């Protein structure tokens, strides 16, 4: 427990060392995303190969480089957000389809070539889409830095509330076949804690930063619901990563973070919530 707390504090400080300067120099968000993607791809490919799957590392790396290169081009030419997102969906979407075709074509003696091609495509999308959304939030949306906080940090707030709710109140198991320690009490506690935290942060920071004219009470209700949804998505992200771990027979994706596991063990939840940060920024710009 002590090791877990120390590692958690150091990890948070490390993330903040990137995130805080990104307020003045947004390109740091891109560097941060590249570093995270590198660690996650290594851990995920290794885990899948340990589980007898054979995704194409070359195709995954090419797809990841292509996604970030696409964003750099959009940013360099100051293209609007909708164009940047459209390019991602068209280019990376087409590339993922191609992955599902290329692997079966060139692996003549692989009986599971189609499956491995689809897995390769899935890894590309799983890693690049949330981080592409994160870069868009931080670099292409006005005051996006403040919305990025929700997408990146709210899942960890949810994890903390879920952990302590589960430890103190947890009695009813929720998904024993995937994660034996998780309980309904922890799940609900995490969602409520995250909802309250997002609501307070939004009313104190975002409401004044963006000069919103919406009724404060209604704004509180909307942001409370948003925080609840963020927690639900965060937990789904955690469960999804756990499903893969159980399928390939590992406990953690790595050992780089003692007490926590690998980089993916810390970002599995955020990968499902980073797009929500972008969605919130878009909603604020267009509706509030």
C-alpha positions as CSV (number, residue, x, y, z in Angstrom):
1,X,0.0,0.0,0.0
2,X,2.8,2.4,0.9
3,X,4.6,1.7,-2.3
4,X,1.4,2.2,-4.3
5,X,0.8,5.6,-2.7
6,X,4.4,6.8,-3.2
7,X,4.3,5.7,-6.8
8,X,1.0,7.3,-7.3
9,X,2.2,10.6,-6.0
10,X,5.4,10.5,-8.1
11,X,3.4,9.5,-11.2
12,X,1.0,12.4,-10.7
13,X,3.9,14.8,-10.3
14,X,5.5,13.5,-13.4
15,X,2.3,14.0,-15.4
16,X,1.9,17.5,-14.0
17,X,5.5,18.2,-15.0
18,X,4.3,17.9,-18.6
19,X,0.7,19.1,-18.2
20,X,1.3,22.4,-16.4
21,X,3.9,23.8,-18.9
22,X,1.5,22.8,-21.7
23,X,-0.7,25.8,-20.7
24,X,2.0,28.2,-22.1
25,X,3.5,25.8,-24.6
26,X,0.8,23.5,-26.0
27,X,3.2,21.5,-28.1
28,X,4.3,19.8,-24.9
29,X,0.9,18.0,-25.0
30,X,2.0,16.4,-28.3
31,X,5.4,15.3,-26.8
32,X,3.5,13.9,-23.8
33,X,1.2,12.0,-26.1
34,X,4.1,10.5,-28.1
35,X,5.8,9.3,-25.0
36,X,2.6,7.7,-23.6
37,X,1.9,6.0,-27.0
38,X,5.4,4.6,-27.1
39,X,5.1,3.0,-23.7
40,X,1.6,1.8,-24.2
41,X,2.3,0.2,-27.6
42,X,5.3,-1.7,-26.2
43,X,3.3,-3.0,-23.3
44,X,0.2,-3.9,-25.3
45,X,2.0,-5.7,-28.1
46,X,4.1,-7.6,-25.6
47,X,1.0,-8.6,-23.6
48,X,-0.9,-9.7,-26.8
49,X,2.1,-11.8,-28.0
50,X,2.3,-13.4,-24.6
51,X,-1.3,-14.5,-25.1
52,X,-0.5,-16.2,-28.4
53,X,-1.8,-13.3,-30.6
54,X,0.5,-11.9,-33.2
55,X,-0.4,-8.3,-34.1
56,X,1.9,-6.5,-36.5
57,X,4.2,-4.2,-34.6
58,X,5.3,-2.5,-37.9
59,X,1.8,-1.7,-38.9
60,X,0.9,-0.4,-35.5
61,X,4.0,1.9,-35.4
62,X,3.3,3.2,-38.9
63,X,-0.3,3.9,-38.0
64,X,0.7,5.7,-34.8
65,X,3.3,7.8,-36.6
66,X,0.8,8.6,-39.3
67,X,-1.8,9.7,-36.8
68,X,0.5,12.1,-35.0
69,X,2.0,13.3,-38.3
70,X,-1.5,14.1,-39.5
71,X,-2.1,16.2,-36.4
72,X,1.2,18.1,-36.8
73,X,0.2,18.9,-40.4
74,X,-3.2,20.2,-39.3
75,X,-1.7,22.2,-36.5
76,X,1.1,23.6,-38.6
77,X,-1.4,24.8,-41.3
78,X,-3.8,26.1,-38.5
79,X,-6.6,24.0,-39.9
80,X,-9.8,24.1,-37.8
81,X,-10.7,21.4,-35.4
82,X,-13.5,19.8,-37.5
83,X,-11.0,19.4,-40.4
84,X,-8.4,17.8,-38.1
85,X,-11.0,15.3,-36.8
86,X,-12.3,14.6,-40.3
87,X,-8.8,13.9,-41.5
88,X,-8.2,11.5,-38.6
89,X,-11.4,9.5,-39.3
90,X,-10.8,9.3,-43.0
91,X,-7.0,8.6,-43.0
92,X,-6.6,6.5,-39.9
93,X,-10.0,4.8,-40.5
94,X,-8.9,3.8,-43.9
95,X,-5.5,2.7,-42.6
96,X,-7.2,0.5,-40.0
97,X,-9.3,-1.2,-42.7
98,X,-6.1,-1.7,-44.7
99,X,-4.4,-3.4,-41.7
100,X,-7.2,-6.0,-41.6
101,X,-6.5,-6.8,-45.2
102,X,-2.7,-6.5,-45.4
103,X,-1.9,-9.0,-42.6
104,X,-4.0,-11.9,-44.1
105,X,-2.4,-11.2,-47.5
106,X,1.2,-11.4,-46.5
107,X,1.0,-14.0,-43.7
108,X,0.2,-17.0,-45.9
109,X,0.9,-19.6,-43.2
110,X,-0.8,-17.9,-40.3
111,X,-4.2,-19.5,-39.6
112,X,-5.2,-16.5,-37.5
113,X,-3.9,-13.9,-39.9
114,X,-7.3,-12.2,-40.2
115,X,-7.7,-12.0,-36.5
116,X,-4.2,-10.6,-36.0
117,X,-4.9,-8.0,-38.7
118,X,-8.0,-6.9,-37.0
119,X,-6.2,-6.8,-33.7
120,X,-3.4,-4.7,-35.3
121,X,-6.1,-2.2,-36.5
122,X,-7.7,-2.2,-33.1
123,X,-4.4,-1.3,-31.4
124,X,-3.8,1.6,-33.7
125,X,-7.2,3.0,-33.0
126,X,-7.2,2.2,-29.3
127,X,-3.9,4.1,-28.8
128,X,-4.1,7.0,-31.3
129,X,-7.7,8.1,-31.1
130,X,-7.8,9.2,-27.4
131,X,-4.3,10.8,-27.7
132,X,-5.3,12.6,-30.9
133,X,-8.4,13.9,-29.1
134,X,-6.2,15.0,-26.3
135,X,-3.9,16.9,-28.6
136,X,-6.9,18.5,-30.3
137,X,-8.3,19.6,-26.9
138,X,-5.0,21.1,-25.8
139,X,-3.9,22.7,-29.0
140,X,-7.0,23.5,-31.2
141,X,-9.7,24.5,-28.7
142,X,-9.8,27.9,-26.9
143,X,-9.1,27.3,-23.2
144,X,-8.7,23.6,-24.1
145,X,-6.2,23.2,-21.3
146,X,-9.0,23.4,-18.7
147,X,-11.1,20.8,-20.5
148,X,-8.1,18.5,-20.8
149,X,-7.9,18.4,-17.1
150,X,-11.3,16.7,-16.9
151,X,-10.4,14.1,-19.6
152,X,-7.0,13.3,-18.1
153,X,-7.3,13.6,-14.4
154,X,-11.0,12.9,-13.6
155,X,-10.5,9.1,-14.2
156,X,-7.9,9.0,-11.5
157,X,-10.2,10.9,-9.2
158,X,-12.8,8.3,-9.9
159,X,-10.2,5.6,-9.2
160,X,-9.4,7.1,-5.8
161,X,-13.0,7.4,-4.7
162,X,-13.8,3.9,-6.1
163,X,-10.9,2.4,-4.3
164,X,-11.7,3.8,-0.9
165,X,-15.5,3.2,-1.3
166,X,-14.8,-0.4,-2.2
167,X,-12.4,-0.9,0.7
168,X,-14.7,0.6,3.3
169,X,-18.1,-0.4,2.0
170,X,-17.6,-3.0,-0.7
171,X,-19.6,-6.2,-0.3
172,X,-21.3,-7.0,-3.6
173,X,-19.0,-8.1,-6.4
174,X,-19.7,-6.7,-9.8
175,X,-17.4,-8.5,-12.3
176,X,-15.6,-11.3,-10.5
177,X,-14.5,-13.0,-13.7
178,X,-12.7,-9.9,-14.9
179,X,-11.7,-8.0,-11.7
180,X,-12.4,-10.0,-8.5
181,X,-11.9,-7.1,-6.1
182,X,-14.3,-4.6,-7.8
183,X,-17.7,-4.1,-6.1
184,X,-20.9,-2.2,-6.8
185,X,-20.2,0.0,-3.8
186,X,-16.8,1.0,-5.2
187,X,-18.3,1.6,-8.6
188,X,-21.0,3.8,-7.4
189,X,-18.7,5.6,-4.9
190,X,-16.2,6.3,-7.7
191,X,-19.0,7.7,-10.0
192,X,-20.5,9.9,-7.3
193,X,-17.1,11.2,-6.1
194,X,-16.0,12.0,-9.7
195,X,-19.4,13.7,-10.4
196,X,-19.0,16.0,-7.4
197,X,-15.3,16.7,-8.2
198,X,-16.1,17.6,-11.9
199,X,-19.1,19.7,-10.9
200,X,-17.0,21.7,-8.3
201,X,-14.1,22.1,-10.7
202,X,-16.4,23.2,-13.5
203,X,-18.4,25.8,-11.5
204,X,-15.3,27.2,-9.9
205,X,-12.9,27.3,-12.9
206,X,-14.6,26.7,-16.2
207,X,-17.8,28.7,-15.6
208,X,-15.7,31.9,-15.0
209,X,-12.9,31.1,-17.5
210,X,-15.3,30.8,-20.5
211,X,-17.7,33.5,-19.3
212,X,-20.7,31.3,-19.5
213,X,-24.2,32.8,-19.4
214,X,-26.1,29.6,-18.6
215,X,-27.9,29.4,-15.3
216,X,-25.5,28.3,-12.6
217,X,-27.9,25.7,-11.1
218,X,-28.5,24.1,-14.5
219,X,-24.7,24.2,-15.1
220,X,-24.1,22.3,-11.9
221,X,-26.7,19.7,-12.9
222,X,-25.1,19.3,-16.3
223,X,-21.6,19.0,-15.0
224,X,-22.6,16.6,-12.2
225,X,-24.1,14.3,-14.9
226,X,-21.0,14.8,-17.0
227,X,-18.7,13.8,-14.1
228,X,-20.9,10.7,-13.5
229,X,-20.6,9.8,-17.2
230,X,-16.8,10.4,-17.2
231,X,-16.5,7.9,-14.2
232,X,-18.6,5.3,-16.0
233,X,-16.5,5.6,-19.1
234,X,-13.4,5.5,-17.0
235,X,-14.4,2.3,-15.3
236,X,-15.3,0.8,-18.7
237,X,-11.9,1.6,-19.9
238,X,-10.4,-0.1,-16.8
239,X,-12.6,-3.2,-17.4
240,X,-11.7,-3.4,-21.1
241,X,-8.0,-3.4,-20.2
242,X,-8.7,-6.0,-17.5
243,X,-10.4,-8.3,-20.1
244,X,-7.3,-8.3,-22.2
245,X,-5.1,-9.0,-19.2
246,X,-7.3,-12.0,-18.2
247,X,-7.3,-13.3,-21.8
248,X,-3.5,-13.2,-22.1
249,X,-2.9,-14.4,-18.6
250,X,-1.0,-11.4,-17.0
251,X,-1.6,-9.4,-13.9
252,X,-0.1,-6.1,-15.0
253,X,1.0,-4.7,-18.4
254,X,4.4,-3.8,-17.0
255,X,6.6,-3.0,-14.0
256,X,7.6,0.6,-14.7
257,X,5.3,1.9,-12.0
258,X,5.8,-0.2,-8.8
259,X,2.5,-1.0,-7.1
260,X,0.5,0.1,-10.2
261,X,2.0,-1.9,-13.0
262,X,2.7,-0.5,-16.5
263,X,1.9,2.7,-18.2
264,X,-1.3,1.2,-19.7
265,X,-2.4,0.2,-16.3
266,X,-2.6,3.9,-15.4
267,X,-3.9,5.2,-18.8
268,X,-6.5,2.5,-19.6
269,X,-9.2,4.6,-17.9
270,X,-8.1,7.9,-19.4
271,X,-8.1,6.4,-22.9
272,X,-11.9,6.2,-22.6
273,X,-12.3,9.7,-21.2
274,X,-9.9,11.9,-23.1
275,X,-12.4,12.1,-26.0
276,X,-14.9,13.4,-23.5
277,X,-12.6,16.3,-22.6
278,X,-12.7,17.2,-26.3
279,X,-16.4,16.8,-26.4
280,X,-16.8,19.2,-23.4
281,X,-14.7,21.8,-25.1
282,X,-16.7,21.5,-28.3
283,X,-20.0,21.8,-26.3
284,X,-18.7,24.9,-24.5
285,X,-17.6,26.6,-27.7
286,X,-20.8,25.8,-29.6
287,X,-23.6,25.8,-27.0
288,X,-22.6,27.8,-23.9
